[in-house]
Amino acid sequence: QVQLVESGGGLVQPGGSLRLSCVASGSISSISVMGWYRQTPGKQRELVATITTADSRNIADSVKGRFTISRASSGNTAYLQMNSLKPEDTAVYYCNANIRKWDGIWGTYWGQGTQVTVSS
């Protein structure tokens, strides 16, 4: 069993900051890519940022320069530092990871999502 648990969402004023965390746990052998996606009602889930074990990052143009993705040295925790937040950043943010379990099988896993609301 593999679980991804996000935390750190909430209500923040425009221009404010939040830091999201995602912890992967369970029968994990290794994790390659970890990432963050977001979704608003009626829209498709969109990529926010990803990070590989080699520390290679991919950041969406809409958040470049404001959001930073990082990963703990343990490899099982990813963070999304969000600065200069805008109302259009309001969404449910989901953690995603490509994980190989102890049985050797790779799979893509999602967290339950955490709500981020940017409003005055």
URSUL-V707012 format. One record per residue. RES is the residue in three letters. SS is DSSP state (H for helix, E for strand, C for the rest). PHI is phi in degrees with one decimal (none if undefined). D_LAST is the distance of its C-alpha to the last C-alpha in Angstrom with 1 decimal. Layout:
RES|SS|PHI|D_LAST + RES|SS|PHI|D_LAST
//
This chain:
GLN|C|none|40.2 + VAL|E|-124.4|37.2 + GLN|E|-131.2|33.6 + LEU|E|-116.9|30.4 + VAL|E|-123.2|27.7 + GLU|E|-95.6|24.1 + SER|E|-154.5|21.8 + GLY|C|107.0|18.7 + GLY|C|-72.2|16.0 + GLY|E|159.3|12.9 + LEU|E|-101.0|9.2 + VAL|E|-142.7|7.6 + GLN|C|-78.4|5.0 + PRO|C|-54.1|6.5 + GLY|C|90.6|9.9 + GLY|C|-83.0|10.3 + SER|C|-132.3|13.3 + LEU|E|-144.0|14.9 + ARG|E|-126.2|18.6 + LEU|E|-94.4|20.2 + SER|E|-124.5|23.8 + CYS|E|-138.0|26.5 + VAL|E|-114.2|29.8 + ALA|E|-98.2|32.8 + SER|E|-144.7|35.7 + GLY|E|119.8|38.9 + SER|C|-82.5|42.1 + ILE|E|-101.8|40.9 + SER|E|-91.8|43.4 + SER|E|-158.1|41.3 + ILE|E|-127.0|37.9 + SER|E|-93.0|37.8 + VAL|E|-91.9|34.5 + MET|E|-119.5|31.1 + GLY|E|-157.5|28.0 + TRP|E|-124.6|24.5 + TYR|E|-128.4|23.6 + ARG|E|-141.1|20.6 + GLN|E|-147.6|20.6 + THR|C|-115.6|18.5 + PRO|C|-55.3|20.2 + GLY|C|82.9|23.1 + LYS|C|-120.4|23.2 + GLN|C|-74.9|25.5 + ARG|C|-66.5|24.7 + GLU|E|-122.6|24.4 + LEU|E|-68.8|25.4 + VAL|E|-105.2|23.0 + ALA|E|-164.6|25.5 + THR|E|-133.9|29.0 + ILE|E|-145.5|31.3 + THR|C|-98.5|35.0 + THR|C|-65.9|37.3 + ALA|C|-87.0|38.5 + ASP|C|72.1|35.0 + SER|C|-81.0|34.7 + ARG|E|-116.2|31.1 + ASN|E|-128.6|29.8 + ILE|E|-121.3|26.2 + ALA|C|-64.7|24.7 + ASP|C|-57.6|24.4 + SER|C|-66.8|20.7 + VAL|C|-121.8|19.8 + LYS|C|-60.0|22.7 + GLY|C|87.8|22.2 + ARG|C|-117.1|18.8 + PHE|E|-108.3|20.0 + THR|E|-132.2|23.2 + ILE|E|-105.2|25.4 + SER|E|-145.3|28.0 + ARG|E|-143.7|30.5 + ALA|C|-68.9|32.3 + SER|C|-62.5|36.0 + SER|C|-67.4|36.9 + GLY|C|87.8|35.7 + ASN|C|-106.6|34.2 + THR|E|-129.8|30.6 + ALA|E|-121.3|28.0 + TYR|E|-125.8|24.7 + LEU|E|-130.3|21.8 + GLN|E|-87.9|20.0 + MET|E|-115.5|16.8 + ASN|C|-115.3|15.5 + SER|C|48.8|13.4 + LEU|C|-65.6|11.3 + LYS|C|-120.1|10.2 + PRO|H|-55.5|8.8 + GLU|H|-73.0|12.5 + ASP|H|-83.3|13.2 + THR|C|-60.8|12.0 + ALA|E|-177.9|15.4 + VAL|E|-89.7|18.1 + TYR|E|-102.4|19.7 + TYR|E|-117.0|23.4 + CYS|E|-89.1|26.0 + ASN|E|-137.9|29.3 + ALA|E|-150.8|32.6 + ASN|E|-96.6|36.2 + ILE|E|-128.7|38.4 + ARG|E|-103.8|42.1 + LYS|E|-81.0|43.2 + TRP|C|-63.7|46.4 + ASP|C|-80.7|48.3 + GLY|C|90.5|47.7 + ILE|C|-91.6|45.6 + TRP|E|-85.3|42.5 + GLY|E|-154.9|39.5 + THR|E|-104.6|35.9 + TYR|E|-123.4|33.6 + TRP|E|-126.7|30.0 + GLY|C|-82.0|27.7 + GLN|C|-83.1|26.0 + GLY|C|96.4|22.5 + THR|E|-135.4|19.3 + GLN|E|-80.2|15.9 + VAL|E|-118.7|13.1 + THR|E|-123.0|9.7 + VAL|E|-111.3|7.1 + SER|C|-158.7|3.8 + SER|C|-92.7|0.0
//
